[in-house]
Structure formats: C-alpha cells, structure tokens
Amino acid sequence: MNTSQLIILNYEEIRRRSIILWNSIPEKLYDWRPDNEAMSLIELVRHVLESEYIYQKIIIARGDKGDLSTPWENRPYTTIAGELIFAAPYREDYFKMIRSFSEKGLEEIEIIRPALGQQRKLGDYLMRIAYHEAIHAGNIMSCLRTVGITRPNIWD
C-alpha cells in the first residue's frame, strides 16, 4: 500500500466505527445537546460529514477557505442514514482528491492557515483531519453515557 491508500484506509476505519456509533443514537435524541452552547447529536454528525467537504476546499486552496459555502447550508436535518447518503458523493470526491497526490506531494505540499497558526505538510494535515472525526466520536460517546444510552462496542 502507498501512503494515500493508508490514509484512506484510516479514514474508512474511523468512519466504519463512527457509523456504528451514529446508528446507536435514537431519533428521539437527535436534538439532544449537553448544554445550550453545544451542538446537538445530529449537528455533530453533520459537522463531521460537512467538515470533509470544507477540508477538501482548504487543501485545494493550500490553506485559504475564503468565503466558502457548502451543499449542507440551509439543508434540513434528516436521519443518520439520510445524512450519510447525502454526504457519500462528496466523500468519494474527497478520496479521489487524496488518491491524486503523489508520495512527493504528500511530503512537500504545505497547507498554511495563518489565522490558526497552522503550517503542515499535506500528509500530516490529512491525518489530523481524520483525528477530527475521532474526537467527535468521543464527544458522542460521552453524550450517550450522559443520557444513559448503552454505548455500542466500536472496539472490535
């Protein structure tokens, strides 16, 4: 396997576990949030899905996302399955972009985001994006614990 393939394998494994977790959220709890400042559970799921689209645009621009609008803007929330179906073609485009980078590109292309104090090599940046989804899986696990829902075993 080359580096791009390994990065995508990591993304797919994280998403496989996220889907197990997301599917354990009862629809009646989609709008539940731990406090008024936090995203609801369905908002967290959408945030993860939409973020890949945003990160793709950041990578294409090498760091500047500008005045970005996304296909999710003004789209009503649906179900976990509906959100995944809607996001699927954007995820495939994202993976297509990752596959297009050579080993040299992953090591040499820099993503520079001065407003956030970030300057990362593309390969490193892609791995940090995957970590973003994993962090939100932990958020959702904590929320499910708080409301007393049995949490799925995602550690198979």
N, C-alpha and C positions, 0 to 999 in steps of 0.2 A: 504494500500500500504506500502511496505517496502522501505527502503532508496534507494536501487538500482532502483526500479521501479520509484520512484520520480525523481531520477537523469535522467533516460532515458526519462521520460515524459517531463522534462525540455528541454533536447536535441531535442526531436521531435517537441516541440512547437517552439523552436528557428529556427529549420530547416524549418518548415512549413512557417514561416514568411520570412526566407531567400529566399525560392523558389519563393514566391510571388514577392519579390524584384528582384531577379535574372532574372525572366521571363519578367520583365519590361525593361530590358536592350535591346535596339535594336541591332541586329547583327552588324550593321554598326559601332556601338560604342564599340564593344568588345575590340578593341586595344587602345581605348582612355585611356589616363592617365593624371592626373592633372599636372604633371611635369615629366621631364626626369628621375628623381630618383625613381619615384613611380611605383608600379605595375599597369598594365592595368586592366580594369574591369574583363576580362576573367581570368587574372592571379590571381586576388583577389579571384574569385570564386574557382579556382583550389587550391589556397593556403589553403582555408578553408577546402576543401574536403581532400586534402592530409595531412593536419595537424592532422586529427583524426588518420590516419594511423601511423604517427610519434609519436603522444602522446601515442598510444597503445603500441608501442615498448618501449617507455620511461617507461611506467607503468610496463610492463613485466620485464624490467631490473631494476626496482625500482629507475630509475633516469638517467642511462647512456645510451645514444642512440648510442654511438660508431660511427663506420663508416657505417651509415645506408644508404641504397639505397631504393628507393620506386618504386612501379609499375608505377608511373607517369613520372619517369625520361625518357627523350627523347621521350615522347609521344606527338604528335602534339596536339595543342589545337583544340577543336571541337566546339560544341554548348553547351549551358547551359544544354539542355536535354542529350546530349552525355556525358558530364562531370558527370552528376548525375547518369546515367546508369552505367558508368564505376566504380564510387565510391560505388555503392549500396552494392556489396558483402563485401567490406571492412568495411563499416559502420555496417553491420549485424554482422561481426566478432567482431567489437568493442563493440557492445551492448551485444553480447554473453559473452565477457570478463567481462563487468560491472556486468551482471547478476550472474556471477560466484563468486563474492565476497560476503562474509557474512557481516552482520552488524558489527561484531567484526573486520573483515578485513578492512572495510571502515574507521573504527576508529583507527586502530592500525598500518596498513601498512604505511610506510613512503616512500615518493618519495623525494630523495635527489639529488639535482643538484648543486654541489659546484661551478661550473663555473658561475652559475647565482645567487648564494647566496640563493637558494631555498631549503627549507625543509618543506614539507607539508604532512599532513595526506592524505591518498588516497581520501576519500570523499571530502575533501576541494579541492584537486587538480583537481578532476573531474569537480567540479563546476566552477573552474577557466578556465578550458578548454572550457566549454560551453560559458563563457563570451568572450572568444577569437572570436568566431563566431559572437556574438552580436556586438562587437566592429567593425568588418569588415562590418557588415550591415550598421552601421552608416557611415563608410567610403564611401560605395557605394551610400547611400542616398545623401551624400554631393556632390559626383561626379555628380549624376543625376541632382541635383539642379544647379550645376555649368554650365552644358551643356544645361540647360533649358528643360529637360525632366520632364514630370509630374511624380511625385513620387507616387507609389501605397500606399494605406492605409493599413499598416500592423498592425494597432492597432485595430483589430476587437474584 
